[in-house]
């Protein structure tokens, strides 16, 4: 009898148990909830401490945890792609979120690559350009993409790529929570937080809850149908990748990178499947509530697994370079989000800036968790604008992932550092392009004084207006 002799199953069971324990901690200790830390992040920290690297109580295998993170990212894109897309929005906040996320990713990419070039100039030792790209991947994109791209870049000489990606992502989460929560307290003292949210609902009104569908007599449960559809789509993603990479047998580095981009193929498959079902099989009803619940489970497991999988030995080997790049990147991200708040968000400027900061250092769910500290029921315009803007951010961020990142990484070490300098130049050009788009197609306005983090003037969708003075 060897039914229980399966390492991956035990890793998944222990990780799920740790997540449940963190949920109970929130209910037993009310003071913990006020800290604003998401339960999945606490679970990741506990998984790291209880795992083989520290205490050794929980049998969490790093390889199994990395598998959860890798596939969890693609499954998340599948689930989000199946949901009803948000309607086009004319709200300036949504546009600023859509442009602000890729804008900061490009800015972080410049910081990371410049850091790599400085380290190489000082030490004389070649450092893979992917190390610098881990700043926007780990901070701006999250642990799933950081691990996925790190694994793809292993074939190009980035030996510890997946682990370095997880380390950057873990430090990004630390910036999001350890800086984001005190930032809220500071904003309260300064009077930056909006006290009235137009259109946010009446006092006592709760958020609308969509009823989950019930199974018909003799039919499959709706949850089974949705899980089966996701499984079939993921099989399609696998066969697409297998076919394309098989055709690139002569280019193994490019083929390895394509396996790292599995989440983009998953997004395309899911959106195509949704259109196909609507046009050909309208009787198959997709339920956004079920898809959202499944996406939430995926985020919880992926985040907890990513933090639990950080290898302390790898962190020790790279801690100096990682600390410098993440410190500079985190500080610039913080200052930029506060600086752009009143200049790019007509309504609820601090709330939007807070979500943007949480998203570009952690994930979208981390940004929402920070927002719930000051808007527990997510009634304001910020939550809605963030969901709408995140869709456009994927499109505007595609040139960074698909064009600029492959340039210095696929040719390493033969083309280093020449292509890295070219990549820095392209990042600078694209940063200017995004800034112009933000200025002329979005609500970005350069209020005076330019160096002020929180100018007295505020913007409206069509003109610059004076806002009430904040408290000293």
Secondary structure by P-SEA (a helix, b strand, c coil): ccccccaaaaaaaaaaaaaaaaaaaaaaccccccccccaaaaaaaaaaaacccccccccccaaaaaaaaaaaaaaaaaaaaacccccccccaaaaaaaaaaaaaaaaaaaaaaaaaaaaaaaccbbbbccccaaaaaaccccaaaaaaaaaaaccccccaaaaaaaaaaaaaaaaacaaaaaaaaaaaaacccccccccccccccccbbbbbbbbccccccaaaaaaaaaaaaaaaaaaaaaaaaaaacccaaaaaaaaaaaaaaaaaaaaaaaaaaacccccccccaaaaaaaaaaaaaaaaaaaaaaccaaaaaacaaaaaaaaaaaaaaaaaaaaaacccccccaaaaaaaaaaaaaaccaaaaaaaaaacccccccaaaaaaaaaaaaaaaaacccccccccccccccccccaaaaaaaaaaaaaaaaaaaaaaacccccccccccccccccccccccbbbbcccccc
